[in-house]
């Protein structure tokens, strides 16, 4: 749980203030925001059901954590938190913009729901895809969730356009695009290549029928490793949550916690 503790100073200012009590009545003591945040992270990490979260752990009830997560997601807390962690890493010179890699992984959606689709690699069962953009060292820059039936090439523009401007160490303008983008044959699409040229990004994408995806392995292995880290959060490895708000908030929190491992311990 040390990653959550290290970033609490970044989380706290982002959380919306508590609504005033009606007629001055407060009822039962409110679970602290920090306990709710750590409860959300516990569910994400262990995969335990929201209703099964033990109250004796001190996080409040699972539904308290679930409601808090939805309130914060609607307020943009998780997106801004990821951006804040990236800013810290950028200021410390820990983000390598010389190249980025993009890849995806599909998981089964046990209960279906939003952002799911028929998974062609899992006998047509309902599933979702996590699309992950990482820097040259494998730190997650952005993540998107889609149905498992969405082609990888369709998410290139949204994931790159959704990148905020990230601060860099020393002088210089903030960065929001890498110099090169590495991808496998799933991204070999004329529209993708035209888009990258417009953005001034050099395409390092294996060509269908000509190149071996293995030739990019010495650069692309970092995104495969980070996808493994992403799926180590068990609530993502097998999807039970039905709403788009829940699954996108959990995926965003997971990549934030991965990035937070590089934050200084002080």
C-alpha positions in Angstrom: 0.0 0.0 0.0 3.1 2.3 0.0 2.3 3.7 -3.4 -1.1 5.0 -2.2 0.6 6.6 0.8 3.2 8.3 -1.3 0.6 10.0 -3.5 -1.9 10.9 -0.9 -0.5 14.5 -0.8 -1.3 14.7 -4.5 -4.8 13.2 -4.1 -6.1 15.2 -1.1 -6.2 18.7 -2.9 -8.1 17.1 -5.8 -11.0 15.7 -3.8 -14.2 17.8 -3.9 -15.3 19.3 -0.6 -17.9 17.5 1.4 -21.4 18.7 0.8 -22.9 20.6 3.8 -25.2 18.7 6.1 -28.9 19.2 5.6 -30.5 21.1 8.6 -27.2 20.7 10.4 -27.6 16.9 10.8 -24.5 14.9 10.2 -25.7 11.4 11.2 -23.0 8.7 11.5 -19.4 9.8 11.3 -18.2 10.0 7.7 -15.5 7.7 6.5 -12.4 9.8 5.8 -11.4 10.4 2.2 -8.1 8.8 2.7 -9.7 5.6 4.0 -12.0 5.6 1.0 -9.1 6.1 -1.4 -7.2 3.2 0.2 -10.3 1.1 0.1 -10.7 1.7 -3.6 -7.0 0.8 -4.1 -7.5 -2.4 -2.0 -10.4 -3.6 -4.2 -8.4 -2.8 -7.3 -5.4 -4.7 -6.1 -7.1 -7.8 -4.6 -10.1 -8.1 -6.9 -12.4 -8.5 -3.9 -16.1 -7.6 -4.6 -17.3 -4.2 -3.4 -20.0 -5.8 -1.2 -17.4 -8.2 0.3 -14.9 -5.5 1.5 -14.5 -6.2 5.3 -15.3 -3.1 7.3 -12.8 -4.2 9.9 -10.0 -3.2 7.6 -11.0 0.4 8.3 -11.9 1.5 4.8 -15.6 1.8 5.5 -18.1 -0.3 3.6 -17.5 -1.4 0.0 -20.4 0.6 -1.2 -19.1 3.7 0.5 -15.8 3.2 -1.4 -17.8 2.6 -4.6 -19.9 5.7 -4.3 -16.8 7.8 -3.5 -15.0 6.4 -6.6 -18.0 7.4 -8.8 -18.2 10.9 -7.2 -14.4 11.4 -7.8 -14.5 10.0 -11.3 -17.3 12.4 -12.2 -15.2 15.2 -10.8 -12.2 14.2 -12.9 -10.1 13.3 -9.8 -8.4 10.2 -11.2 -7.5 11.9 -14.5 -6.0 14.9 -12.7 -4.2 12.6 -10.3 -2.5 10.7 -13.1 -1.5 14.0 -14.7 -0.1 15.3 -11.3 2.1 12.2 -10.9 3.3 12.5 -14.6 4.2 16.2 -13.9 6.3 15.2 -10.9 8.1 12.5 -12.9 8.6 14.9 -15.8 10.1 17.6 -13.5 12.5 15.0 -12.2 13.5 14.0 -15.8 12.1 10.5 -15.4 10.0 10.5 -18.5 11.7 9.5 -21.7 9.9 11.0 -24.7 12.4 9.7 -27.3 10.0 6.9 -28.2 6.7 5.5 -27.0 5.0 2.1 -27.4 1.4 1.3 -27.8 -0.3 -2.0 -27.3 -3.5 -3.6 -25.9 -4.7 -6.6 -23.9 -8.1 -8.2 -23.8 -9.8 -9.5 -20.7 -13.1 -11.3 -20.2 -16.1 -9.3 -18.9 -17.9 -11.8 -16.7 -21.1 -9.7 -16.4 -20.9 -7.8 -19.7 -21.7 -4.1 -19.4 -20.5 -0.9 -21.1 -17.3 -0.8 -23.1 -17.5 -4.5 -23.9 -17.8 -6.4 -27.1 -17.5 -9.9 -28.6 -13.9 -11.0 -28.2 -12.7 -12.8 -31.3 -9.8 -14.4 -29.4 -12.1 -15.8 -26.7 -14.8 -17.7 -28.7 -16.9 -14.5 -29.0 -17.5 -14.0 -25.3 -18.0 -10.5 -23.9 -14.7 -8.8 -23.2 -12.9 -5.4 -22.9 -9.6 -4.1 -24.1 -7.1 -2.0 -22.2 -5.1 0.2 -24.6 -1.8 1.4 -23.1 0.6 4.1 -24.2 4.0 4.0 -22.4 7.2 6.0 -22.7 10.6 4.5 -23.6 11.0 3.2 -20.1 7.6 1.7 -19.8 5.9 4.3 -17.7 2.2 4.6 -18.6 1.4 7.9 -20.3 -2.3 7.1 -21.1 -4.8 4.3 -20.9 -8.2 3.8 -22.6 -10.8 1.1 -22.3 -12.8 -0.3 -25.2 -14.8 -3.3 -26.3 -12.8 -6.3 -27.2 -14.1 -6.1 -30.7 -12.5 -2.7 -31.4 -9.5 -2.8 -33.7 -6.3 -1.5 -32.1 -5.7 1.1 -34.9 -9.0 2.8 -34.0 -7.6 3.9 -30.6 -4.4 5.5 -31.8 -5.8 9.0 -32.3 -7.9 9.1 -29.1 -5.1 7.9 -26.9 -2.6 10.4 -28.3 -5.0 13.3 -28.6 -6.0 12.7 -25.0 -2.5 13.2 -23.7 -2.1 16.3 -21.6 0.9 18.6 -21.8 3.4 17.2 -19.2 6.1 19.3 -17.6 9.8 18.5 -18.1 12.8 19.0 -15.9 14.7 22.3 -16.4 13.6 24.7 -19.1 11.5 23.9 -22.1 7.9 23.6 -23.1 5.8 20.8 -21.7 5.6 17.7 -23.9 2.4 15.9 -25.1 3.8 13.7 -27.8 6.7 11.3 -28.3 9.3 11.6 -31.1 8.6 8.0 -32.3 5.7 5.5 -31.8 6.3 1.8 -31.8 3.5 -0.6 -32.6 2.9 -4.1 -34.0 1.0 -5.0 -37.2 -2.3 -4.2 -35.5 -1.5 -0.5 -36.1 -0.4 -0.8 -39.7 -3.1 1.3 -41.2 -2.7 4.2 -43.8 -4.9 6.5 -41.7 -2.7 5.8 -38.6 0.4 6.7 -40.5 -1.1 9.9 -41.9 -2.2 10.9 -38.5 1.3 10.3 -37.0 2.9 12.4 -39.8 0.5 15.3 -39.1 1.5 15.1 -35.4 5.2 15.0 -36.3 5.6 11.5 -34.8 7.8 9.0 -36.6 6.0 5.7 -37.1 7.9 2.5 -36.1 5.1 0.1 -37.0 5.6 -3.4 -38.4 4.1 -3.6 -41.9 1.7 -6.4 -42.7 3.2 -9.0 -45.0 6.7 -7.4 -44.9 8.0 -7.0 -41.4 8.2 -9.2 -38.4 6.8 -7.8 -35.3 9.7 -9.4 -33.5 12.1 -6.8 -35.0 10.5 -4.2 -32.8 10.9 -6.3 -29.7 13.9 -4.6 -28.3 11.8 -1.4 -27.9 8.3 -2.8 -27.5 8.9 -5.2 -24.7 8.5 -2.4 -22.2 4.7 -2.0 -23.0 4.2 -5.7 -22.8 5.8 -5.7 -19.3 3.7 -2.8 -18.2 0.5 -4.5 -19.5 1.6 -7.4 -17.2 1.8 -4.9 -14.3 -1.6 -3.6 -15.2 -3.2 -7.1 -15.1 -1.5 -7.7 -11.7 -4.4 -5.5 -10.4 -6.9 -8.3 -10.1 -10.0 -6.2 -10.4 -8.8 -5.5 -14.0 -7.5 -9.0 -14.9 -11.1 -10.3 -14.9 -13.7 -7.7 -15.3 -16.8 -7.8 -13.1 -17.7 -4.1 -13.0 -20.4 -3.2 -15.6 -20.2 0.6 -15.9 -17.8 2.6 -18.0 -17.3 5.0 -15.1 -16.1 2.2 -12.8 -13.8 0.4 -15.2 -12.1 3.5 -16.6 -11.6 4.9 -13.1 -10.0 1.7 -11.9 -7.8 1.5 -15.0 -6.7 5.1 -14.6 -5.9 4.5 -10.9 -3.9 1.4 -11.8 -1.6 3.2 -14.2 -1.2 6.1 -11.7 -0.1 3.6 -9.0 2.4 2.1 -11.5 3.8 5.6 -12.2 3.8 6.4 -8.4 6.4 3.7 -7.8 9.0 6.0 -9.3 8.1 8.9 -7.0 10.7 9.7 -4.3 9.8 8.2 -0.9 10.2 11.5 0.9 
